[in-house]
Amino acid sequence: MSNEHYAIEMLHITKRFPGIVANDDITLQLKPGEIHALLGENGAGKSTLMSVLFGLYQPEEGIIKKDGVEVTIRNPNDATALHIGMVHQHFKLVECFSVLDNIILGIEPTKAGFLRKAEAREKVMALSEKYGLHVDPDALIEDITVGMQQRTEILKMLYRDNEILIFDEPTAVLTPQEIDELMEIMRGLAKEGKSILFISHKLNEIMSVADRCSVLRKGKYIGTVEVANTTKEELSRMMVGRDVEFVVHKDPAKPTDVVLDVENITVASKMHSNNAVKNVSFKVRRGEIVCIAGIDGNGQTELVYGLTGLEPLKSGRVILNGEDITKAPIRKRSVMGMSHIPEDRHKHGLVLDYPLEYNLVLQRYFEPEFTKCGFLRKANIRSYAERLIEQYDVRSGQGAITMARSMSGGNQQKAIVAREIDKDPELLIAVQPTRGLDVGAIEYIHKQIVAHRDSGKAVLLVSLELEEVMSLSDRILVMYEGEIVGELDPKTTTVEELGLYMAGAKRMEVQ
């Protein structure tokens, strides 16, 4: 196959950051009309490589060819001119603009200095029809689901007539239904002759949608395989460098005393006038993992906000270890033994412009170990941070002093999980604890959560990943439209039955 057959070639790309070689002599070749997956652990250099292609970073070494001709991409405008588009892992949308305004932002059609929105709207609606990307062009970004925001990002690329489409972990924030829809959309785009680079570490998705897959590990290129001739096990071995267990091993739960008692709580909704959580009651005991399952947007987020003190309750009570904490401030809940791995790691999990070591003591800096006479004991904070970094394999260019913002999403997640579990809480509330993590890290965090349960503590898990729900929990509570509609035993239920409850097609009267 001669060179002119590749849509994009990245040859011998090297990109360095302080303390780390993010891409070490990587070569990647994309054929026209193919879906090419880029697989690797958190921090393997996938997003960095794609940011080089999109002009966000300049490589120290290496060249990029498009259709066999060498090109220079100094910034995203150069990339756009070459018809290269990118959907970022954390979307780049203007929250207070409408869907339509976001799509045309930067290339608004004008005539004699006037904005011609009607034309733009027609083009957007035609694209949305053609590719099955249904959006409401007049809705504001801040009011729509993440799935819709993602469609907006994809339409933004198509509106610019992009031929090379980069998807950076596009499914990390989607529900299972939205993921299936996205896979269909990607297949349709490839049929139309678009060439797709798809960054992921979800092996099932790669197996179902990609033609070829290139694997990176710790910044180095490991190899490219035809997806049809490989297996999940083989891919995970290339990615992690060892065999990975896909099954969670755990003994049956031995629940004892009630740690969390939730009595008839109702939480208001920010989005619309009706309540997000309606009169919900349940208990979580020591030595068990109770999972709240459901399709995104059925009140799980508001339920967790109510329990952790991020939102006030309209009615009902929350009792932790026999003490009423309904109105307790967040620090009191934390000191009493509640830990919270939040859903939105940037908004509620980290101070992005603090170094990693300060992020690891955010809720404990006032303890005697870390503070003396009002002054921070920096050596203690440093050694504590280094222990957690080591234990949870948090990878960052400069160790404890790395700014949280500069770490990869998966490593930010590992840092939060480390901090929350290491507090050894009576109750661990874990919301999407493995969102955006690779198989090796998921395996480790699942083991930590089970170990926490086995040490006689209570775990409340909130997850959208059906496999995680089935394999990790001891009891499943299904939430639908703000109510708990079923209590299931993962040992006796099936994914199909769980799906029916989640979709609201089935419900039982829960005691």
N, C-alpha and C positions, 0 to 999 in steps of 0.2 A: 504494500500500500504506500503510495508516494505522498509526500508532505501536503500537497494541495488538497488532500481529502479531509484534513482536519479543520473543523470550524475554529477551534482555539487550541494553541499549543503554549504551555508554560514550560520553558526549558531551563533547567538548572537554577531555579529561583532560591535565593537565600535572603532571609529577612531577620535582622537582629533587633532585640530590645535590651534595655539595661538588664544584665544578669542572665540573659536567655537567648538562645538561637531558636526563634519561633518556627522558621522554615529553613531546613538544612539541605540545600541542593535538591530541590523537588522538581520533578518533571511530570506534567499532567497533560493528557491529550484527549480532546473532546471531539467526537465525530458529529457531523451534521445530523440533526434529527434523533439523537440518542438521549436517553436519560442516564446520566453518569453520576453515580453516587460517590460521595467523598466521606469515608468512614474513619473514625478515630475517637480515642478517649477525650475527655474534657481536657482542654489545654494541649491537644496534639498538634495544633497549628492549622486547623481547617479554616476557621473564620479569618485568620491572618492571611492565608493564601488567597482566599476569595476577595479579601479587602485589597490585596495587591492587584488582582485582576480588575477590580472596580475603581482603582485609582485612589483609594483612601490612604494607601501606604506605597512608598517607593522601595523596591527591593535593592539590597546592596549589590547583588549579583543576579545574572540571568536575564533572559529575554522572553517577550511574549509575541507570538505570531497569530494573526487572524487570517484564515483562508490562505495560509502559506506565506503571508507577507508580514515582516516584522513591524510592530506598532509600538508607539510610546504612549502610555496612559498616565498623565501627570495628575489627573483629578477626575472626579465622577463625571464632569461635563465631557471630558475626552471619551470616557467609557460610553456615555449616552450617544455621543456622535458615532461611535463604532457599533451602536445598537446592542450594547451590553447593559443588562438591567439586573438589579439585586433587591431581593426582599430580605431585610435584615432580621436577625433573631429578636431584637427588641425594636419594634416598628418605629419608623421615622415619619410620624404623621402629626399634623397640627390639630390638637384636640378640639379647638373651638371653631374649626372650619368644617364645612360640609364635606361629604364624600366626594362630590364633584369637584369642589375647589381644591381638595388635596390631590386629586388625579391630575388636574391640569396645571398645578402649581409649578411655576418656572417656565412653562411653555404655553402660556395662555394665548388662545387665538384672538388677534385683534385686527381691526380694520380702521384705518385713520385714527389710531390711538384709542379706539373704543373696544372694550372686551366683548367678544361675540360668544356668549355662553350657550346660546341655543345650538350652534354648530357642535360645540364641544359635547354638549349633552347627548346629541344624536349619535356622535361617534362612540361615546362611552356606553350608551344603551345598546348600540349594535354589537359592540365587543362583549358586553355582559351577556347578551342573548346568545352570541355565537359560541362562547366558551362555557356557558352555564354558570357564570359568576354573578349570581343574583344579588344586587345591592339596591338600597334606596339612595339615589344620588343626593337627596336633600337632607338626609339625616346628618346630625353632627357626630363627629368621631367619638366624642366623649359619651354619647348615648348608645353606641352600638356594641355588639359582642366582639370578642377578639377574633372570632372566625370571620365576621364581616370586615373587621379592620384588615385582616389578611387579604381578603378578596380585593379590598380597595388598593392595597399594595400591588397585587398582581395586575389589576387593571391599569395602575400607574405605569407599569412596565409595558403593557400591551399598547397603551395609548401612545407611548413613545416609539412604537414600531420596533421594539427590541427583538433581536433574533436569538441572542444568548441570554438565557434566564438563570440567575443564580438564586437558589432558595437556601437560606441559612437556617437550618433546624426549623423548618416551617411548621412542624407538627407539635412542637414543645408545649404550645398553649391551647391546643385544640381538643375538643371532645372526640370520642371514638367515631361518632357519626360524621363530624366535620373532617376528620382525617380521611375517611373513605371518600368523601366528596372531593377533597383536595387531590387524592391519588387519581381519581377520574379526570379531574381538570388537567393534571400533569400529563396523563396519557393523551388527552385530546390535543394539548399544545404540541407534544412531540409528533403526533400524526400530521399536524399542520406544518411540520418541518422546522419547528423551533428546537434549539439544542439546549438541554437543561442540565445544570450542575446542581446536585441535590445533596446538601450537607446533612448528615444525620448520624445518630448512633443507635437508632432503633432498627434492629436487624430484621424484624418482620416486615417493616415498611420497605426496606431496601430489597428484600427478597420478592416483594409483591410488585414493585414498580420499576426497579432499575434494570438497565440492560447490562452495564458494566459497573464495577465498583473498584475504586482505588483506595488503598488503606494507608493512613499516616499513623506513626507512633512516635511520641516524644519529638516531634519536629522532623522526623525522617520519613522518607518514602519507603513503604514495605513492598508494595506490588499492586498490580491491577488484575482482577479476575472477571470472567464472564459469569454473571449471576446465575444463569441457567445451570452452570456446571459446578456450583459450590453449595455449601450448607451453612446454616446459622453457626454451627460449632466451629467450622473452618474460619469463617469471617471473624468470630469473636477471638479465636486464637491469634489471627493476624493482628487484630486490633490491640489486644491486651498482652499478648506474648505468653499466655498460659491458658489452660482450660478453665472455663467459667461455669459455675453451677447456675442453672436457670430455675432450680426449684428451691424454695425456702424450707430448710429443715427445722422443725420445731416439735417439741413434745406437746401433748394436749395441755390446754390451760388449766390452772388450778385457782380459779378466782376465790378471793376471800372477802374482806370488808369493802364497803362502798367508799370510794375516794371522791368521786364527782357525782353529785345528785342534782339533776336539772329538773326543776318543777314548773311546768306550764309556762315556758317562756315565749314571749312574743317580741319580735324585733321589727322595727319599721324598715321600709325599703327606701333607698335613696332615689331609685329610678322612677317608681310610680306610686300611686296613692295607697295601694293595698299593702299589707304587711309582708315582709320577706320571709319571716319565720312565724308560724301560727301555732301557738299553744303547744309547744313541743316539750315532752318529758322523757327522760331516760336516765340510766345509772351506769357508771363505769366503775368496776371493782379492781382491787389490787390483783396483779397476776393475770390480767386479760388485755387483749387488744380489741377494742370495739371500733368498727369502721363505719363511718358515714359515707354511703355510696350514693351516687346520683349523677345525672347529667348536669354539666356546668350551668349555674344560674338558677338553681332550684332552692336557694336559701342557705346553702352550705357556708358561703362566705360570711353572710350576716350572722349566722349561728355562731361561728367561731369568733367574730368580732364581739358578739354579746358575751361569750364566755370569758374572753381574754380582757374585756374592758375597753376595747377600741370603740365600741358603740354602746350607748345606754339601752337597757331593756325597757320596753313599753309596759310589760307586766311579767310576773313570774319571779322565781328565785333560783340562784345558783349557790350550791353549797359544796365547799371543798373541805374534806376531812372534818365534817360536822360543823364547820363555821360558815355562816352566811356571808358570802363575798359579793352579793349582788351589786353593792354600791362601792366596793373597795377599789382604790386606785390601782393602776397597773403595777407599780412597784410592790405594793403590798401582796398582790396575787403572786408575783414573781418570788418574793421572799418566803411566802407561805408554801412554795413548792410547785408552782405551775410553770411549765416551760412551753414555748410556742414557736414552732417552725412555721413561719408565715407563708401565705400563698404568693405574695408579691415580694420577692427578695429585695428589690431595689427600694420599694416604698417603705416597707415595714421591717426588713431584715437587717439592713446594713446602713452605716453612714458611709457613703461611697467615697468621700474625700478624706476619710480617716485611714490610717494604716491598719493592716490586718490585725496587729496585736491589740489595738484599742477596740476594734470591733469584737474581738473575742472576750473582752471583759465588760461589754456595755452594761450588763445588768448586775455586775458584781464589783465594779471599780471601787465602791464605798466599803467593801469588806476589809477587815484588818489586814488580810494577806496583801491587799493591793493599795491600801491607803494608810498613812500614819500621820497623825496631827494635821489632817487636811491636805497632805501632799501625796501625790501618786508615787508608789514604790516601783519605779520603772524597771529595775532589774527583775523584780518578781513577776511583773506583767510580761516582760520579755521571755522569761524562762517558762512561764505558764503557756504562753502562745506557742513557743517552740515545741512544747510537749504535745499540744493538740495538733499542730501542723504535721508533726511526725506520725502521730497515732492515726489521724484520718487521711493521711496522704494528700494534704492540701498543697497543690502545686502553684508556686508563684515565683516570679523572677527574682525577687529580693527577700524572700522569706518573710519574717514577721513585720518588716517595715514597708512591704509592698502596699501601695494604695489599693483599697478594695476595688475601686472603679476599674483598675487596669487588669484585674484577674478575669479569667474566662468564667462564663456563667456557671458552669458545673462546679468550678472550684469555689466560687462565691457560695454556692449551695452547700458544699461540703463544710465550709467554715461555719455556716449558720447551724447545721446539724451538729457539728462538734460542740459548739458553744452551748446549745440547748440540752444535749444529752449529758454533757459533762457536769452540768449543774446538779445532776442526779435528782431530778424532780420527782415529787410524789405522783404528779400527773403530767404526762408529755402529750401536748396537743400537736400533732404532726400533720400539716396541710400540704399535700402533694410533696412529700419529703424527697422524692427521687426525681422530681420534674427536671428534665434537661440533663440527667446524669447518664453515663455510659454503663454498660452491663457490669463491669468490674466494680464500679462505685456503688451501683444499686445493690449488688450482692453484699457488699460490706455494710451498707447502711441498714439493709434488712436484718442482717445478723445483729447489729447494734440495738435495733428496736426490739427484737426478740429477747436479747440478753437483758434489756431494761425491764421487759415484762417478767422474765424469769427471776429477776432480783426482787420481785414482789412489789413492783410499781404498776401504775395504771397507764394505759396508752389509749388516746382517742385519735384515730387516724382518719383523715379526710382525703379521699383519693378518687380520681376520675379514671385511673387505669384499672380496667376490670381484672387483669391478671394479678395486679398487686393486691386488689381487694380480696380476691379469692385465695391467694397464697399466704397473705400475711395476717388476715384477721381471724379472731376466734368467734366474733359475732358480727353480723352485718345489719346495720339499720339503713333502710333506703329512704332517701328524702325525695319528695316530688312536690313541686309547687308549695314549698314552705312547710310541708307536713311530713311526719314519718309514716310511711304507708306500708312498711313491712319490716319484720325482723327475721333474718335468715341465718341458717347455720351453714358456713362454707363447706362443711364436710358432707352435707346432704343436699345442697342446692346445686343448680347448674348455672353456667353463664347465661344461658337462654332465659331461665326463669328470672334471674337477677335483672336482665335486660327488660323483661316485661314490667317488673315493678318500677324500674327507672323511667320507663316511658309512660308510666301512669296507666298501663293497660290492666294492671292487676293490683289489688290492695287487700291487706288484712287489717282487722281491728287490732291495733297493738295495745297491749295492757298498759 
